[in-house]
């Protein structure tokens, strides 16, 4: 229900705003590079989810539209927000990584601090840099090489010190559709031929987050970015930001002129891939799924299941079962669906299967 107060945004208002900024109210005619830039990167622990994430957002998107960008180095896979692998443009790799340097260093200390205690980390990073620039390496391979120099230390901790303290990108074939195998790394400077930014801009990062995920609270920004000290950025930005409140009285900040659609806007069903950032980028995820649904989507071993949206909200999970040329899209709704909703999911699901499966395959949709 609406409050009647335009400064208070209810759940549906926040949902429609999020969908519009995430290019999910209708497919958008833009380039993959522009979309990835607007989204401030796409969560990319696995190679294929960004392809599905772009397919569900962009008009006429095909696999090669992204694969070609990976090969040409226009986009790269690198550890950024929350210390997780993101697919970002080359420009954003170099611009965002310095902004997140402190958060990544803090994450390293929290996870591996005791195993790295007493080490000259600058020496570890420099040694690692030389190794991966001589020959791209897996994290395991990098750790083994570093352990030759520091045999008393944990190889995995040594490799992560390099990963967190200097920008390492994953090189193809990692990031190509359907390719398997371990990620192999080199430095961003070596791969892209230019250095990271020398003047990090946390203010710009906050504004870009709000443009893609807002209106949002300071805590939401922290949840998405992994940064903890953003109050100074918010203070500097506040004179040019809009301010709202949610139904619980929490302040929500927003950039000027960003879309705030009618809460009753009709939206299509959509399929989201595993790890989609729309589910990960707010402290309060109520604008897209309930806490009960979150427990069904977020697994104990850190996976974020692929979901589908009905009326803009998470209503279930999906997976594709493939055997030979037979591919079945299996839908598991969290609650009963109307016939119209099921028909819409089948129609969109058949398009998803046509995108992901072999063109001459036997395709079907099943509700479990």
Protein Blocks (a to p, Z undefined) as FASTA:
>chain_A
ZZhiakbccfklmmmmmmmmnopmbccdddfklmmmmnnpaadfbfklmmmmmmmmpghi
afklmmmmmmnopaccddfehhiacdddfklmmmmmmmmmmmmmmmmmmmmmmmmgoiaf
klmmmmmmmmmmmpccdfklmmmmmmmmmmmbcfklmmmmmmmmpccddddfehiahiac
jdddddfklmnopacdfbdcfklmmmmmmmmmmccdfklmmmmnopablmlmmmmmmmmp
ccdddfkopacdddehiacddfklccddddddehiaklmmcfblmlmpcfklmmmmmcfk
opacddddeehiafbdcddddehjbccdddddfbdcdfklmmmmmmmmmmmmmmmmcfkb
ccddddZZ
